[in-house]
Amino acid sequence: MTIYIKVFTSSLISCLLLLSMSSPEAHNYQRKQGQGASPLFAFQGNPPGGNMAPLHTTHREGPVLSAAPAFSFRRQVDPEMLEQSRAAQRLEWTLWDLKDRVKHRRTRDTRASELPTLKEVELVMNLSGCHRPIPKNSCPTDRHSRKYRTISGVCNNRDHPFWGAANTALARWLLPEYEDGERSPRGWHSGRLYHSFPLPPVREVSNVIMRDSGGGLLEDETYSQMLVDWGQYVDHDISFTLQSANQATAQPACSGTCENTNLCFPIQVPHDDRLSGQRKCLPFIRSSPACPSSTDDVNTLLHKLRTGLAREQANGITSFLDASTVYGSSSTLELRLRDPSSQSGGLTVNPHFTDHGRAHLPFVPNPPHACLPDPGGPPGERGECFLAGDSRVNEVLSLSALHTLWVREHNRLGHVLKSLNPHWSTETTYQETRKIIGALHQIITYRDYIPKVLGPEAFTQYVGTYRGYNSLVNPAVSNVFATAAFRFGHATVSPVLRRLNESFQEHDLYPSLSLHQSFFSPWRLLREGGLDPVLRGMLGKPAMAVTPDHLMTPELTQRLLVLSSPGSLDLTALNLQRGRDHGLAGYNDWRAFCGLERVETLTEIRSIISDPALVKKIMDLYGHPSNIDVWLGGLLEDHVPGGRTGPLFACLIGKQMKVLRDGDRFWWENNGVFTQAQKRELKRHSLSRVICDNSGVREVPPDPFQKAHYPHDFLSCDNIPAMNLEAWRDGVSKACSDYKEP
């Protein structure tokens, strides 16, 4: 038996190292063993192993959408995030292969019944490249770590250092549902039945449910376009699910196949689909698995080798509402974003372009870039992309504008703080400014944004009053929140990006754009009037109302992410496919999780989705309410009173917002984070004030999320309250006693 275990362990480590093509340990091991090139090095996106049939099925002939530039751009993410994604894939594939080998050995030798020891599994995890676990009670306790959060979120909770940290698994509020119990999404096998019905292809769902009736857009009666745009910005502060990378080439792996593989879950399209033309599928890259992140996870891996290795997905950024959109979620990116010449801890800005004297974001340093070029620029030259704390900054102009606004606010505040406290070091000034910016993100989101989304009753029920930090609360973003519930805002996106002049009328020089004209086009901010026309459009135009006839604009279902590709993508289909990829349970299971009644009959579903034509379409597609994808079911529910979601999403969003707040040791209201005087000043600030201080917009509504009519609902910036930074002034003696440089 001892000999068997040694051979078993050697095989395990050999397998892992051969998979780790880019790791130095793999090359060293290979040299020591005197091995030449292994056939394992030739795999192109599928893990090795004896029984991979469930991961490589359903061959479909025909060309696919050529969207490689779009996917290539989305891969321009933080190197630490990308490496963790690759490490997680190496670990997952090794464990799958190991489990398969164990099964075959048992059939040959009845004595071979034991699995690797805990130490051996931990060794495999470390060799894979996944982060080494941080033991309990090992987080630093110096004054700097008590005052300021780490950039990666590690050690926010001292007892559970990886709770909410970047590159850790999304939280599971319900067990994942895969067709094979481990990794094959629902709908992977076309013949599988659920409640006696097959799941409908996601593109068909989009075509039937989301198709625009052409009856004209309805405006939201209460809220502005800023409500939609802030929702997208906040989402990018707390969740980012990285797509799997081809281990051999690090290139998009799914743009040329219509097969289900370990990396690819292509979207089938109907023969007469107006988006697809002659194509038989749209490319879809599966989300990357997650690395284990604590000592408990090693035990979990050992247990899963005996039971089931259900795939989990990683959140590449911190779950905390900490302005990671401004600062990043890794030390590498944070350092790149900081201006080394600034004495006030400033962030780097664009050296080539300004916006009427105000700063623009810097460019991504390594060309070629994937953004669209200025039509007036040199022929064939690719447009430059902005660099920010989140790589999605270039997706749409409104998002780029908000990113730019907060970089300007950081530099403005840092300059004032340094003048008030000239004895502060650059690091102290940077950290104090970052702390204020994070607090403002929290205040604006929880005071001004979330109550409008949930409605007052649901906000009170699920979020409620802050009662202090709770170290027993795991603040990690949940899979269902990131993949379904907080994507409710996609239905509220307008087909038009408004650009307005000083009188909040259509701009003469820079007219409004169809939404797809603003995708990946940062050049428009540089050469078409800067931030001001875009910000006025966000403040001065209402959000789009969601109705049964207008559930999502064709700009997102027919013309999404057009770069140099001749084709387009469909956001509805992508959302549905992503939910299945992540193993999200069905609609009824989530209603039960929230304490809501399951709906089993046509009458019951009509009680929560009041439009009878819409209910008929849903039932014709899915056959049974329990089959409905959670994103679609939650989106279609009638809204709660005063809110912009139905009861299911109000529950899921509310529960998530509560744990994000209560499980954050650095939440702005927590004792010791700010003084009482500083808290009073922070509460005086607002997004409208940030716009006044960092743009050329001179008139704003007091509440930027409220629908406003110009001029009577607008105030001069002179009348918008601002915080007084004198609350942050201290003396030299206090600074010397309170601060230690990290």
Secondary structure, 3 states (H helix, E strand, C coil): CHHHHHHHHHHHHHHHHHHCCCCHHHHHHHHHHCCCCCHHHHCCCCCCCCCCHHHCECCCCCCECCCHHHHHHHCCCCHHHHHHHHHHHHHHHHHHHHHHHHHHHHHHCCCCCCCCCHHHHHHHHHHHCCCCCCCCCCCCCCHHHHHCCCCCCCCCCCCCCCCCCCCEECECCCCCCCCCCCCCCCCCCCCCCECCECCCCHHHHHHHHCCCCCCCCCEEEEEEHHHHHHHHHHHHHHCCCCECCCCCCCCCCCCCCCCECCCECCEECCCCCCCCCCCCEECCECECECCCCCHHHHHHHHHHHHCCCCCCEEECCCCCCCCHHHHCCCHHHHHHHECCCCCCCCECCCCCCEECCEECCCECCCCCCCECCCCCCCCCCCECCECCCCHHHHCCHHHHHHHHHHHHHHHHHHHHHHHHCCCCCHHHHHHHHHHHHHHHHHHHHHHHHHHHHHCHHHHHHHCCCCCCCCCCCCCCCEHHHHHCHHHHHHHHCCCEECCECCCCCECCCCCCEEHHHHCCCCHHHHHCCCCHHHHHHHHHCEEECCECCECCCHHHHCCECCCCCCCCECHHHHHHHHHHHCCCCCHHHHHHHCCCCCCCCHHHHHCCCCCHHHHHHHHHHHCCHHHCCHHHHHHHCCCCCCCCCCHHHHHHHHHHHHHHHHCCCCCCCCCCCCCHHHHHHHHHCCHHHHHHHHCCCCEECCCCCECCCCCCCCEEHHHCCCCCHHHHCCCHHHHHHHCCCC
